């Protein structure tokens, strides 16, 4: 599975959410919103947890995600 982290503006973020598709090419209607910092975002698989903690450092973040 590929991964990417890229900076996008608000218009691009809205487009990504509007066009979100699942792995079976169905429109995604349910999203998850995570806010916190590396000490409060804890319930992820260990590899993703390490990547998120490395990416955010000591800052607080807000993340929107959906299941694929």
N, C-alpha and C positions, 0 to 999 in steps of 0.2 A: 504494500500500500504506500503510495506516495504521500508526502506531506509538504506543506508550504506555509510560510508565514509571510504575509505581505501587507504593506501599508496601503489602505484605500481611503478615499474620501467618503463623505456622507452619501453622496449620490450613488457611488459604486456599492456602498454597503446596502442601501435600499434595493438596488438592482439584484444583488446577490441573494438577499432574503426573498424578494419577489419571485425570483427564478429558481429557488431551491428545489432540487429533485432528489428523490431517494435512489438507492441503488437499482431499483426496479423501474426507474423513470416515472414515478408518480410524484405529483406535487406534494410538498411537505407543508403541513398545516400546524404542526406542533413544534415549538421551539423551547429551548431552555435558556434561562438567563442566570448567569453566575456572576456574582460580584464579591470582591474580597481582596485578600492579598495572599502571599505564598503560605502564610500560616493558617489561613482560614479555608482555603480551597484544598480539601483533603480527600474527597471521596472519588478519586479517579484511579484507573489502573496505574500501577507503579511507574511504568515507562512514561506515560502521558503526564503523570504528576511531576516527574523529574524535569521533563521538557517545559512544562508550564512554569515551574518554579525558577528554572534557569532563565526563561524568557522575561518574566516579570520582575525578577530581582526583589527589591524592597518596596516597589510601588504597589498601589492598589489598582485593580483592573476590573473591567466589566467585559464579560464574554457572552456572546450569543452563539448557541450551537444547536444542531439537530442531528438526530440519529439517521444514519445512512443505511 
